Amino acid sequence: MMSLATDTDVIDTPGLSVVPGVVGILSSVAGFAAVLGPALRAPHPSFFAALWAALAAALAYLAGVWISALVSGADPALAASVIGRLAVGWAAPVVATAAFIAAWGAIAVMRTRARPPRWPWERNDTED
């Protein structure tokens, strides 16, 4: 949405296709899940895991873009400049912020021990 609002490309480097961006986002999701998954299995997950999940998502995003740019044939200096622009621009902070909000919400749901809603006729009332 930021790309549409500012009318700019996320990666506006000539010679790079959309593949590094896609691989970066997929890497971000994998990093997020790798950190948050074990944290949610704890009996009482800590909200600090949201910070670690956001950091993992942002770093995995940058690493995924860098590695896929190198694999696609980009010069290492060009790939590093793309990563630098993503890190100090708006893309990596947006990924980190979205990951933090999602992780915080997941941890909050797990800590409340929420159950799915049930219809009155689904309840097992033994009192009649």
Rosetta blueprint (number, residue, H / E / L):
1 M L
2 M H
3 S H
4 L H
5 A H
6 T H
7 D L
8 T L
9 D L
10 V L
11 I L
12 D L
13 T L
14 P L
15 G L
16 L L
17 S L
18 V L
19 V H
20 P H
21 G H
22 V H
23 V H
24 G H
25 I H
26 L H
27 S H
28 S H
29 V H
30 A H
31 G H
32 F H
33 A H
34 A H
35 V H
36 L H
37 G H
38 P H
39 A H
40 L H
41 R L
42 A L
43 P L
44 H L
45 P L
46 S L
47 F L
48 F H
49 A H
50 A H
51 L H
52 W H
53 A H
54 A H
55 L H
56 A H
57 A H
58 A H
59 L H
60 A H
61 Y H
62 L H
63 A H
64 G H
65 V H
66 W H
67 I H
68 S H
69 A H
70 L H
71 V H
72 S L
73 G L
74 A L
75 D L
76 P H
77 A H
78 L H
79 A H
80 A H
81 S H
82 V H
83 I H
84 G H
85 R H
86 L H
87 A H
88 V H
89 G L
90 W L
91 A H
92 A H
93 P H
94 V H
95 V H
96 A H
97 T H
98 A H
99 A H
100 F H
101 I H
102 A H
103 A H
104 W H
105 G H
106 A H
107 I H
108 A H
109 V H
110 M H
111 R H
112 T H
113 R L
114 A L
115 R L
116 P L
117 P L
118 R L
119 W L
120 P H
121 W H
122 E H
123 R L
124 N L
125 D L
126 T L
127 E L
128 D L
